[in-house]
């Protein structure tokens, strides 16, 4: 698999980086954190105008016909600025689940609205007992004469704040397997509780108490939603890992600049060999993570599902832990100032901590890798 960016992809990378550098400085982000729970509507409209929301959507449904690599490029650059708008939750997780599991009629009705930013859908799959794993679902959907009645809870719904609808994983009574249903955000019986995360972003917990939807709410076929859900989560996992690559890049850049200007004993502390070694360790973690991300992309393109799932879990585990190490070292090398809310580097560490827990923690994915290896060895 060729990991060299095409000329178009380099232009995309440059455009997103220019936006982040110009519009998402630390002061601007801080003001946005204090004033809004889900980024800026103006920023989201700009994402749509620049084609970032439609980059990986099919051309026949209003997209640009790009690939997961395009989403990865965008997310990596957004990670450098700790961008708050729900690109991962709405433009990747929900959109790619709909691409994988929706009928042509459903895709024709919804994807153009996602592409132009006028409609937001969030993916509600995680539950308190699932730890981010898609196959553990207790939310029930009871069949009625006109559709389904939903009862249960979904937690840690990314991109939920401001979303007009949700793709909900459920078990339909009388049907084996997992199904996906589209539920309006203002449905009767749906309670939405907004919850803050440690990095300043927000999620929602959804409680379904007799929520009624029609038969047309079913995405694809009943009981066959797990493959589409896994496809959406695979795209989301790679995109989140790419965001963490951007987080690590920026942390290393900020730390290197600080070491050049901070003086001790009359010389910049960047001259101290011990600190140079720590910076080298941070750079090594970044490059290892970048290679693991490339391995995940190659596996998605070439491997069968069991190998893909194992490689994705390995990537999420390794990159999530590496980001915490790199950003934690960034704080250490800044000294006391790195611990303050008023300084940039600590916010990158907060994002790394939260990202490590999203879409399944590194510990959960390590357990999946171990189970897959045991299955291969027949243990």
FIVO-587934 format. One line per 10 residues: number of its first residue (from 0); for each residue x, y, z of N, C-alpha, C. Coordinates in pm, whole numbers. Layout:
BEGIN
NUM = X Y Z X Y Z X Y Z ~ ...
END
This chain:
BEGIN
0 = 85 -119 0 0 0 0 89 124 0 ~ 58 219 -87 138 341 -101 91 445 1 ~ 184 488 89 148 585 192 195 725 158 ~ 243 745 37 275 880 -8 145 951 -43 ~ 130 1073 5 9 1148 -24 10 1195 -169 ~ -108 1192 -231 -121 1247 -365 -116 1399 -359 ~ -103 1461 -474 -100 1608 -476 -229 1666 -420 ~ -343 1602 -449 -470 1650 -396 -475 1635 -244 ~ -422 1524 -193 -423 1503 -49 -329 1600 22 ~ -217 1634 -43 -127 1734 16 -194 1871 23
10 = -272 1903 -80 -346 2030 -78 -450 2030 34 ~ -516 1915 51 -613 1902 159 -544 1921 294 ~ -432 1857 314 -357 1871 438 -316 2016 464 ~ -268 2081 361 -226 2220 375 -343 2311 410 ~ -458 2287 347 -573 2374 372 -623 2360 515 ~ -629 2236 566 -675 2216 703 -575 2274 802 ~ -445 2256 775 -344 2310 867 -349 2462 871 ~ -367 2526 755 -376 2672 753 -496 2719 835 ~ -608 2650 821 -726 2685 898 -699 2674 1048 ~ -640 2561 1089 -614 2539 1231 -518 2644 1284
20 = -413 2672 1211 -314 2770 1257 -374 2910 1268 ~ -466 2942 1177 -522 3077 1174 -640 3094 1269 ~ -729 2996 1271 -856 3015 1341 -865 2942 1474 ~ -770 2854 1506 -784 2772 1625 -663 2786 1717 ~ -620 2912 1739 -517 2936 1838 -566 2903 1978 ~ -475 2898 2072 -510 2858 2208 -615 2950 2269 ~ -601 3081 2248 -697 3176 2305 -836 3159 2243 ~ -839 3138 2110 -968 3119 2043 -1035 2991 2092 ~ -956 2885 2108 -1014 2759 2157 -1064 2773 2299 ~ -989 2843 2382 -1031 2863 2521 -1163 2939 2528
30 = -1177 3042 2444 -1302 3118 2441 -1418 3031 2395 ~ -1390 2943 2299 -1495 2855 2248 -1535 2754 2355 ~ -1439 2703 2430 -1469 2609 2538 -1562 2672 2641 ~ -1543 2798 2667 -1620 2866 2771 -1758 2910 2723 ~ -1778 2912 2592 -1903 2967 2541 -1995 2865 2475 ~ -1942 2749 2436 -2022 2655 2360 -1985 2513 2395 ~ -2082 2423 2388 -2058 2284 2425 -2019 2197 2306 ~ -2024 2246 2187 -1999 2160 2072 -1930 2235 1961 ~ -1836 2323 1995 -1769 2400 1893 -1859 2511 1840 ~ -1825 2559 1723 -1895 2672 1664 -1972 2630 1540
40 = -2096 2678 1528 -2175 2652 1408 -2109 2712 1285 ~ -2046 2828 1302 -1976 2891 1190 -1859 2806 1144 ~ -1786 2748 1239 -1676 2659 1203 -1726 2536 1130 ~ -1838 2480 1178 -1894 2360 1114 -1937 2390 971 ~ -1996 2506 950 -2035 2545 814 -1911 2562 726 ~ -1803 2612 784 -1679 2625 709 -1623 2488 673 ~ -1632 2392 764 -1591 2256 733 -1666 2205 610 ~ -1797 2232 607 -1880 2186 495 -1842 2257 366 ~ -1822 2388 374 -1787 2465 254 -1653 2420 195 ~ -1561 2381 281 -1430 2336 235 -1431 2190 188
50 = -1545 2122 203 -1556 1985 156 -1504 1880 253 ~ -1472 1919 376 -1415 1823 470 -1519 1723 519 ~ -1645 1764 530 -1749 1673 577 -1788 1571 471 ~ -1763 1603 345 -1803 1514 235 -1684 1441 175 ~ -1567 1458 232 -1444 1405 170 -1451 1256 144 ~ -1503 1177 239 -1502 1031 226 -1641 975 196 ~ -1733 1059 151 -1868 1012 116 -1877 986 -35 ~ -1964 891 -75 -1976 857 -218 -2023 977 -300 ~ -1972 987 -422 -2007 1099 -509 -2155 1101 -542 ~ -2217 982 -557 -2358 979 -595 -2450 1033 -488
60 = -2399 1052 -367 -2480 1104 -258 -2427 1237 -207 ~ -2362 1313 -294 -2318 1447 -258 -2179 1455 -202 ~ -2106 1342 -198 -1971 1344 -145 -1867 1366 -253 ~ -1740 1360 -213 -1630 1379 -306 -1569 1247 -351 ~ -1620 1136 -297 -1572 1005 -341 -1432 972 -290 ~ -1390 1036 -182 -1258 1010 -127 -1255 882 -45 ~ -1146 862 27 -1126 741 105 -1105 775 252 ~ -1083 670 330 -1055 688 472 -927 769 493 ~ -835 762 398 -712 839 410 -743 989 416 ~ -842 1033 340 -879 1175 343 -931 1215 481
70 = -1016 1130 540 -1063 1158 676 -948 1158 775 ~ -854 1068 754 -737 1060 842 -654 1188 835 ~ -635 1238 714 -557 1361 696 -624 1478 768 ~ -754 1491 749 -829 1599 813 -820 1588 965 ~ -842 1467 1016 -843 1448 1161 -706 1475 1222 ~ -600 1435 1153 -466 1459 1206 -440 1607 1222 ~ -481 1686 1124 -459 1830 1132 -551 1894 1236 ~ -675 1845 1248 -764 1897 1351 -710 1864 1490 ~ -644 1750 1504 -585 1712 1631 -476 1808 1676 ~ -404 1864 1580 -298 1959 1615 -356 2083 1683
80 = -481 2117 1651 -543 2234 1712 -643 2202 1821 ~ -656 2072 1856 -756 2029 1955 -894 2084 1919 ~ -931 2069 1793 -1056 2125 1742 -1176 2059 1811 ~ -1274 2139 1848 -1386 2094 1928 -1506 2045 1847 ~ -1517 2087 1722 -1632 2048 1641 -1634 1896 1621 ~ -1755 1834 1615 -1768 1687 1620 -1739 1618 1487 ~ -1619 1639 1433 -1583 1574 1307 -1585 1422 1323 ~ -1525 1371 1429 -1521 1227 1451 -1660 1168 1469 ~ -1740 1229 1558 -1869 1171 1592 -1969 1174 1479 ~ -1978 1288 1408 -2081 1305 1306 -2033 1276 1164
90 = -1916 1329 1128 -1870 1319 990 -1803 1186 960 ~ -1765 1111 1064 -1697 982 1040 -1779 866 1096 ~ -1796 860 1227 -1863 745 1287 -2004 724 1231 ~ -2088 826 1243 -2226 813 1197 -2233 802 1045 ~ -2158 887 975 -2165 889 829 -2119 756 768 ~ -2008 702 818 -1956 579 760 -2039 457 800 ~ -2104 461 915 -2198 354 951 -2317 356 857 ~ -2365 475 823 -2475 488 728 -2434 442 589 ~ -2313 475 548 -2263 430 418 -2257 277 414 ~ -2215 216 525 -2199 70 527 -2330 -5 544
100 = -2426 56 617 -2544 -21 652 -2676 30 602 ~ -2682 151 549 -2809 205 503 -2850 153 366 ~ -2979 156 339 -3027 121 205 -2998 237 111 ~ -2999 212 -21 -2978 324 -114 -3075 439 -92 ~ -3200 410 -60 -3298 516 -37 -3262 597 88 ~ -3218 529 194 -3180 598 316 -3055 683 293 ~ -2959 629 220 -2837 704 190 -2869 826 104 ~ -2956 810 8 -2992 923 -79 -3062 1033 -2 ~ -3140 994 99 -3213 1093 177 -3125 1165 278 ~ -3025 1095 334 -2952 1150 448 -2811 1197 417
110 = -2738 1125 333 -2597 1159 312 -2574 1298 254 ~ -2656 1344 158 -2635 1481 109 -2648 1586 220 ~ -2737 1563 316 -2752 1658 427 -2632 1653 522 ~ -2573 1534 537 -2452 1525 617 -2336 1593 546 ~ -2332 1579 415 -2222 1636 337 -2221 1787 340 ~ -2341 1849 336 -2345 1996 335 -2355 2057 475 ~ -2351 1973 577 -2349 2023 715 -2482 2067 770 ~ -2590 2048 695 -2721 2096 740 -2788 2001 838 ~ -2738 1879 848 -2800 1778 935 -2689 1700 1004 ~ -2708 1676 1132 -2609 1601 1208 -2670 1475 1266
120 = -2602 1365 1246 -2640 1237 1305 -2523 1189 1389 ~ -2551 1136 1507 -2448 1079 1593 -2473 929 1609 ~ -2367 855 1632 -2376 710 1648 -2386 676 1797 ~ -2497 615 1836 -2521 576 1975 -2513 424 1984 ~ -2393 374 2014 -2374 228 2020 -2324 182 2157 ~ -2250 269 2228 -2185 229 2352 -2286 229 2467 ~ -2268 133 2558 -2352 123 2677 -2264 112 2800 ~ -2317 139 2919 -2233 136 3039 -2158 5 3058 ~ -2216 -107 3017 -2152 -236 3039 -2068 -283 2920 ~ -2071 -209 2808 -2006 -258 2686 -1859 -221 2677
130 = -1816 -117 2751 -1678 -68 2747 -1632 -38 2604 ~ -1726 15 2523 -1693 56 2389 -1695 -54 2285 ~ -1732 -176 2323 -1736 -287 2228 -1873 -293 2161 ~ -1878 -309 2029 -2005 -297 1958 -2099 -416 1971 ~ -2046 -533 2009 -2130 -652 2010 -2201 -675 2144 ~ -2178 -587 2241 -2246 -598 2370 -2358 -494 2372 ~ -2480 -539 2347 -2595 -449 2333 -2711 -504 2416 ~ -2764 -422 2506 -2879 -463 2586 -3004 -381 2554 ~ -2989 -270 2480 -3106 -189 2445 -3201 -273 2359 ~ -3329 -274 2396 -3428 -359 2329 -3519 -276 2239
140 = -3555 -337 2128 -3653 -277 2036 -3766 -378 2017 ~ -3881 -345 2069 -3997 -434 2060 -4078 -399 1936 ~ -4111 -501 1859 -4191 -480 1738 -4334 -443 1776 ~ -4389 -348 1700 -4530 -313 1712 -4590 -317 1572 ~ -4718 -289 1563 -4781 -291 1432 -4727 -185 1338 ~ -4679 -73 1391 -4634 37 1306 -4483 58 1309 ~ -4411 -23 1388 -4266 -2 1394 -4204 -70 1513 ~ -4133 10 1598 -4059 -45 1711 -4071 49 1830 ~ -4061 -10 1949 -4056 67 2074 -3922 36 2141 ~ -3844 141 2171 -3709 124 2223 -3704 154 2372
150 = -3632 67 2444 -3609 87 2587 -3464 49 2620 ~ -3395 140 2690 -3256 114 2726 -3176 242 2735 ~ -3044 227 2745 -2955 341 2764 -2835 331 2673 ~ -2791 445 2622 -2666 457 2547 -2580 563 2613 ~ -2451 537 2623 -2360 629 2691 -2248 674 2599 ~ -2180 781 2638 -2064 832 2565 -2092 848 2416 ~ -2200 916 2384 -2238 935 2244 -2162 1057 2190 ~ -2064 1032 2106 -1980 1139 2051 -2057 1219 1947 ~ -2044 1350 1951 -2112 1435 1855 -2260 1451 1880 ~ -2306 1408 1998 -2451 1409 2024 -2504 1549 2048
160 = -2422 1636 2109 -2471 1771 2139 -2495 1845 2007 ~ -2619 1881 1982 -2654 1948 1858 -2697 1855 1746 ~ -2689 1723 1768 -2730 1628 1663 -2882 1622 1655 ~ -2932 1612 1531 -3077 1603 1510 -3130 1461 1513 ~ -3040 1362 1503 -3084 1222 1500 -2969 1133 1546 ~ -3004 1007 1577 -2905 911 1624 -2922 779 1549 ~ -2810 716 1518 -2809 577 1474 -2789 494 1599 ~ -2888 412 1633 -2890 340 1761 -2879 190 1736 ~ -2787 124 1803 -2778 -22 1797 -2874 -81 1899 ~ -2944 -186 1857 -3046 -246 1943 -3064 -393 1908
170 = -3125 -465 1998 -3165 -603 1971 -3317 -606 1958 ~ -3363 -644 1841 -3506 -650 1813 -3561 -782 1863 ~ -3668 -777 1941 -3729 -897 1995 -3765 -992 1882 ~ -3727 -1119 1900 -3756 -1219 1799 -3654 -1227 1688 ~ -3549 -1146 1696 -3445 -1144 1592 -3309 -1161 1657 ~ -3230 -1253 1605 -3094 -1266 1655 -3006 -1160 1591 ~ -2896 -1127 1655 -2807 -1027 1600 -2845 -887 1641 ~ -2766 -791 1594 -2781 -650 1629 -2839 -574 1511 ~ -2931 -486 1539 -2993 -403 1436 -2960 -256 1461 ~ -2970 -177 1355 -2948 -34 1364 -3075 41 1330
180 = -3109 139 1412 -3232 217 1394 -3199 365 1398 ~ -3267 441 1313 -3250 586 1312 -3359 648 1398 ~ -3316 723 1500 -3409 781 1598 -3392 931 1599 ~ -3501 1004 1588 -3496 1149 1593 -3454 1199 1730 ~ -3380 1307 1732 -3329 1360 1858 -3436 1419 1948 ~ -3552 1451 1890 -3661 1509 1970 -3775 1410 1992 ~ -3747 1280 1980 -3851 1178 1995 -3906 1177 2136 ~ -4036 1155 2148 -4100 1143 2279 -4044 1021 2351 ~ -4011 1040 2479 -3956 931 2558 -3805 925 2559 ~ -3740 1010 2479 -3594 1013 2473 -3542 1124 2564
190 = -3460 1086 2662 -3398 1182 2752 -3251 1195 2717 ~ -3205 1319 2697 -3067 1346 2659 -2998 1422 2771 ~ -2898 1360 2831 -2822 1424 2938 -2682 1459 2886 ~ -2649 1586 2889 -2519 1633 2842 -2416 1616 2953 ~ -2301 1555 2918 -2197 1528 3016 -2063 1581 2967 ~ -1985 1646 3055 -1853 1696 3015 -1747 1586 3025 ~ -1649 1592 2937 -1533 1505 2946 -1413 1586 2997 ~ -1309 1516 3032 -1195 1579 3098 -1123 1680 3009 ~ -1135 1663 2877 -1062 1752 2785 -1143 1874 2745 ~ -1261 1892 2803 -1344 2007 2770 -1450 1980 2666
200 = -1446 1864 2601 -1549 1827 2505 -1671 1772 2580 ~ -1780 1747 2505 -1905 1704 2565 -1962 1584 2492 ~ -2026 1496 2567 -2099 1383 2509 -2238 1383 2570 ~ -2320 1289 2526 -2452 1274 2585 -2476 1130 2626 ~ -2556 1115 2730 -2611 985 2767 -2758 986 2729 ~ -2800 885 2656 -2936 879 2605 -3014 771 2679 ~ -3132 807 2727 -3220 711 2791 -3347 697 2709 ~ -3376 574 2665 -3493 546 2583 -3599 480 2671 ~ -3711 548 2686 -3820 497 2768 -3947 494 2683 ~ -3966 386 2614 -4083 374 2527 -4076 463 2406
210 = -3959 483 2348 -3944 565 2227 -3996 488 2107 ~ -4091 548 2036 -4152 481 1922 -4095 534 1790 ~ -4060 441 1700 -4014 476 1566 -4087 388 1466 ~ -4095 435 1342 -4163 359 1238 -4074 250 1180 ~ -4133 169 1093 -4056 61 1030 -3946 117 939 ~ -3966 239 888 -3865 297 801 -3742 344 878 ~ -3746 336 1012 -3630 373 1093 -3521 267 1089 ~ -3556 146 1049 -3459 38 1045 -3359 61 933 ~ -3229 65 966 -3124 79 866 -3084 -59 815 ~ -3100 -79 687 -3067 -210 630 -3167 -314 676
220 = -3115 -433 712 -3201 -544 752 -3188 -571 900 ~ -3297 -622 958 -3298 -653 1101 -3197 -763 1131 ~ -3121 -745 1239 -3027 -846 1283 -2894 -848 1210 ~ -2877 -761 1110 -2755 -762 1029 -2677 -631 1042 ~ -2693 -564 1153 -2630 -433 1168 -2488 -435 1221 ~ -2442 -550 1274 -2310 -551 1338 -2198 -524 1239 ~ -2207 -577 1119 -2099 -555 1021 -2091 -408 983 ~ -2205 -343 965 -2205 -200 933 -2152 -120 1051 ~ -2190 -159 1172 -2142 -90 1292 -1991 -104 1304 ~ -1940 -223 1277 -1795 -243 1284 -1723 -164 1176
230 = -1785 -151 1059 -1724 -72 952 -1715 75 993 ~ -1822 128 1052 -1820 266 1099 -1719 287 1209 ~ -1710 190 1301 -1616 202 1412 -1472 187 1364 ~ -1450 105 1260 -1316 93 1204 -1270 228 1148 ~ -1357 294 1074 -1324 427 1023 -1301 525 1137 ~ -1386 517 1240 -1371 606 1354 -1243 581 1431 ~ -1205 455 1446 -1083 421 1519 -960 474 1448 ~ -953 453 1317 -840 504 1239 -836 656 1246 ~ -952 720 1235 -958 866 1240 -914 919 1376 ~ -958 853 1484 -916 895 1618 -766 875 1637
240 = -713 764 1586 -568 741 1594 -492 849 1518 ~ -544 889 1402 -480 995 1325 -483 1127 1402 ~ -595 1153 1471 -603 1274 1554 -493 1273 1660 ~ -469 1157 1720 -365 1147 1823 -225 1166 1764 ~ -207 1127 1639 -79 1156 1572 -58 1308 1567 ~ -163 1381 1530 -155 1526 1528 -130 1584 1666 ~ -194 1527 1767 -173 1571 1905 -27 1553 1946 ~ 30 1438 1913 170 1413 1948 264 1504 1870 ~ 237 1524 1742 321 1614 1662 328 1752 1725 ~ 213 1807 1758 208 1943 1810 273 1950 1949
250 = 252 1847 2030 314 1846 2161 466 1849 2150 ~ 521 1772 2059 666 1769 2040 716 1904 1989 ~ 642 1965 1896 682 2095 1843 681 2202 1952 ~ 574 2206 2030 562 2306 2137 671 2285 2241 ~ 697 2160 2275 799 2132 2376 938 2167 2326 ~ 968 2136 2201 1099 2169 2145 1122 2320 2145 ~ 1020 2396 2111 1033 2541 2112 1056 2593 2254 ~ 986 2535 2350 1002 2579 2489 1144 2552 2538 ~ 1199 2436 2505 1334 2403 2550 1439 2497 2491 ~ 1409 2554 2376 1503 2648 2314 1505 2784 2382
260 = 1394 2823 2442 1386 2958 2502 1402 2956 2653 ~ 1375 2842 2715 1389 2832 2862 1537 2814 2895 ~ 1589 2899 2981 1732 2895 3014 1755 2854 3159 ~ 1862 2781 3177 1906 2741 3310 2059 2746 3311 ~ 2116 2804 3414 2261 2822 3421 2314 2902 3301 ~ 2229 2992 3250 2272 3080 3143 2267 3022 3004 ~ 2218 2899 2987 2209 2837 2854 2069 2779 2834 ~ 2024 2768 2708 1894 2703 2683 1897 2558 2731 ~ 1790 2514 2793 1789 2377 2846 1785 2273 2734 ~ 1761 2316 2610 1769 2223 2497 1911 2170 2478
270 = 2010 2235 2541 2149 2190 2529 2179 2074 2622 ~ 2088 2046 2718 2114 1940 2814 2088 1804 2750 ~ 2187 1717 2757 2178 1589 2687 2063 1503 2738 ~ 2038 1505 2868 1930 1424 2923 1794 1464 2864 ~ 1773 1595 2844 1647 1640 2786 1641 1608 2637 ~ 1755 1611 2569 1759 1570 2429 1719 1423 2415 ~ 1764 1340 2509 1727 1198 2505 1576 1180 2523 ~ 1518 1260 2611 1373 1248 2633 1296 1294 2510 ~ 1342 1398 2445 1279 1442 2321 1292 1334 2214 ~ 1408 1266 2209 1427 1159 2112 1331 1043 2139
280 = 1309 1014 2267 1213 908 2302 1071 946 2258 ~ 1034 1073 2275 903 1119 2232 887 1106 2080 ~ 993 1144 2006 989 1133 1860 980 987 1816 ~ 1047 897 1890 1041 755 1857 899 701 1877 ~ 834 742 1986 695 700 2010 603 749 1898 ~ 626 872 1853 545 927 1743 563 846 1616 ~ 687 815 1580 711 743 1455 659 600 1462 ~ 671 537 1578 614 403 1596 462 408 1579 ~ 400 510 1636 254 526 1623 214 550 1478 ~ 292 630 1408 262 657 1267 269 528 1185
290 = 370 445 1214 383 318 1143 266 225 1175 ~ 222 226 1301 109 142 1340 -19 188 1272 ~ -35 317 1256 -151 369 1184 -148 324 1038 ~ -32 326 976 -20 278 838 -52 129 830 ~ -9 53 931 -40 -90 932 -191 -113 942 ~ -259 -31 1021 -404 -44 1032 -473 -13 900 ~ -428 91 832 -485 124 701 -462 11 601 ~ -342 -45 601 -312 -156 509 -399 -277 540 ~ -419 -305 669 -502 -418 707 -646 -399 664 ~ -699 -277 680 -836 -250 636 -852 -271 486
300 = -746 -241 411 -753 -252 265 -733 -394 216 ~ -661 -479 293 -617 -606 237 -658 -730 313 ~ -690 -719 442 -709 -838 525 -856 -876 539 ~ -877 -1002 581 -1011 -1048 617 -1047 -992 755 ~ -1175 -1003 790 -1225 -936 911 -1149 -973 1039 ~ -1121 -1101 1068 -1050 -1129 1195 -916 -1058 1205 ~ -839 -1058 1096 -709 -991 1097 -726 -840 1107 ~ -829 -785 1042 -853 -641 1050 -884 -599 1192 ~ -973 -675 1257 -1013 -640 1393 -894 -645 1489 ~ -808 -747 1473 -691 -757 1561 -594 -642 1538
310 = -571 -607 1411 -478 -498 1382 -532 -364 1429 ~ -662 -343 1412 -722 -219 1460 -712 -208 1612 ~ -736 -319 1682 -723 -317 1828 -579 -288 1869 ~ -483 -348 1797 -342 -323 1827 -307 -177 1805 ~ -360 -118 1697 -332 23 1668 -392 113 1774 ~ -518 87 1812 -582 170 1915 -507 161 2048 ~ -465 41 2082 -392 20 2207 -258 93 2204 ~ -179 70 2101 -44 127 2096 -46 279 2086 ~ -129 332 1995 -130 476 1973 -191 550 2092 ~ -295 492 2151 -354 555 2269 -255 568 2383
320 = -179 461 2407 -81 465 2516 36 555 2481 ~ 80 552 2355 192 636 2314 158 784 2329 ~ 34 821 2296 -6 961 2307 0 1008 2451 ~ -42 923 2544 -34 963 2685 111 978 2731 ~ 198 891 2681 340 900 2717 401 1029 2662 ~ 378 1056 2532 437 1173 2468 385 1302 2533 ~ 255 1311 2550 198 1434 2607 235 1449 2754 ~ 244 1337 2826 289 1345 2965 432 1392 2976 ~ 518 1345 2885 656 1392 2883 663 1541 2847 ~ 571 1585 2759 566 1727 2725 542 1813 2849
330 = 450 1767 2936 424 1840 3061 549 1838 3148 ~ 612 1723 3161 730 1711 3246 841 1806 3201 ~ 863 1814 3070 971 1898 3019 939 2047 3029 ~ 812 2081 3043 775 2221 3066 787 2259 3213 ~ 790 2161 3300 795 2193 3441 660 2239 3493 ~ 661 2324 3595 538 2366 3661 438 2434 3570 ~ 489 2509 3471 396 2581 3382 311 2486 3301 ~ 362 2366 3276 287 2268 3198 164 2216 3269 ~ 156 2235 3400 43 2187 3478 -72 2288 3483 ~ -53 2407 3434 -154 2512 3448 -256 2507 3334
340 = -378 2549 3366 -484 2555 3265 -454 2659 3159 ~ -372 2758 3195 -346 2870 3105 -237 2838 3003 ~ -181 2718 3009 -76 2683 2914 -120 2566 2827 ~ -72 2563 2704 -125 2475 2599 -99 2327 2623 ~ 21 2291 2667 63 2151 2660 -23 2059 2744 ~ -73 2107 2858 -156 2022 2942 -286 1981 2877 ~ -338 2065 2788 -463 2033 2720 -445 1919 2619 ~ -326 1908 2563 -299 1795 2474 -297 1664 2553 ~ -242 1670 2674 -243 1550 2758 -386 1510 2794 ~ -470 1608 2827 -609 1578 2859 -679 1509 2742
350 = -653 1560 2621 -716 1497 2504 -665 1355 2486 ~ -536 1332 2509 -481 1197 2495 -545 1102 2595 ~ -567 1147 2718 -629 1063 2820 -771 1026 2780 ~ -849 1124 2733 -987 1098 2693 -991 1007 2570 ~ -908 1037 2470 -908 958 2346 -872 813 2372 ~ -786 789 2469 -748 652 2501 -867 569 2549 ~ -967 635 2605 -1086 565 2657 -1199 556 2555 ~ -1196 641 2452 -1304 641 2354 -1292 521 2259 ~ -1407 471 2213 -1413 359 2117 -1342 235 2171 ~ -1347 216 2300 -1279 105 2364 -1143 147 2415
360 = -1116 125 2542 -990 167 2602 -875 81 2552 ~ -753 126 2577 -636 47 2538 -635 -88 2609 ~ -682 -91 2733 -688 -219 2806 -788 -314 2740 ~ -903 -262 2698 -1003 -346 2633 -950 -401 2501 ~ -883 -316 2426 -830 -361 2297 -712 -457 2316 ~ -636 -439 2422 -528 -535 2451 -588 -672 2480 ~ -698 -676 2553 -765 -804 2581 -815 -869 2453 ~ -866 -787 2360 -911 -842 2232 -794 -900 2153 ~ -681 -832 2153 -562 -882 2083 -517 -1014 2144 ~ -518 -1022 2277 -477 -1144 2344 -571 -1260 2311
370 = -701 -1231 2310 -798 -1336 2276 -782 -1383 2132 ~ -755 -1289 2041 -735 -1326 1900 -610 -1413 1884 ~ -504 -1378 1957 -380 -1455 1949 -399 -1595 2006 ~ -473 -1605 2117 -500 -1735 2174 -581 -1821 2079 ~ -677 -1758 2009 -758 -1834 1911 -671 -1885 1797 ~ -576 -1803 1751 -488 -1845 1644 -399 -1962 1685 ~ -357 -1959 1812 -267 -2064 1862 -342 -2187 1913 ~ -475 -2174 1917 -554 -2286 1966 -543 -2309 2115 ~ -514 -2202 2189 -498 -2215 2334 -634 -2213 2401
END
